[in-house]
């Protein structure tokens, strides 16, 4: 397991770990960096329709381990046993959180990440039902806005995340925003 203080210090410097296929742990600080401006979050029309139907119940931190394991259930994943244990410990300490979309008592989708100051570092998301992870992302953005967070770090921008307004910014700009966000006192829970 990665020492929690070491891991949190890495996040505070804009660095995060990923498990590699050969079993090693690698550390990254992408340039450019993917972020989702909270004020610029875009709700696609399909998601808007899903939200109106209220098909999913949103919960936070009720199934953190299950969310992580579901995120790891891919052909290629960076979420290995060391990552699972390390973020499980961060969750126990109150730094790692999950946002979950439930339907009929079943976990349908969700995401997890790390909260420090006014920054939330999104790690991974999954879905078992259409739109479940999108609903969880929408709930995350609403929660972060309501609690005064200013930075939602996505690490890298994918075409999927771009549909929600995700953008790339140069590392120096990211680090400036990160320093400002870390000076904030925000509570995720």
HELIX and SHEET records of a PDB file:
HELIX    1   1 UNK A    4  UNK A   12  1                                   9    
HELIX    2   2 UNK A   38  UNK A   40  5                                   3    
HELIX    3   3 UNK A   45  UNK A   53  1                                   9    
HELIX    4   4 UNK A   64  UNK A   72  1                                   9    
HELIX    5   5 UNK A   81  UNK A   92  1                                  12    
HELIX    6   6 UNK A  132  UNK A  146  1                                  15    
HELIX    7   7 UNK A  159  UNK A  162  1                                   4    
HELIX    8   8 UNK A  171  UNK A  182  1                                  12    
SHEET    1   A 2 UNK A  16  UNK A  19  0                                        
SHEET    2   A 2 UNK A  25  UNK A  28 -1                                        
SHEET    1   B 7 UNK A  57  UNK A  60  0                                        
SHEET    2   B 7 UNK A  96  UNK A 103 -1                                        
SHEET    3   B 7 UNK A 106  UNK A 116 -1                                        
SHEET    4   B 7 UNK A 119  UNK A 127 -1                                        
SHEET    5   B 7 UNK A 151  UNK A 155  1                                        
SHEET    6   B 7 UNK A  33  UNK A  36 -1                                        
SHEET    7   B 7 UNK A 166  UNK A 169 -1                                        
END                                                                             
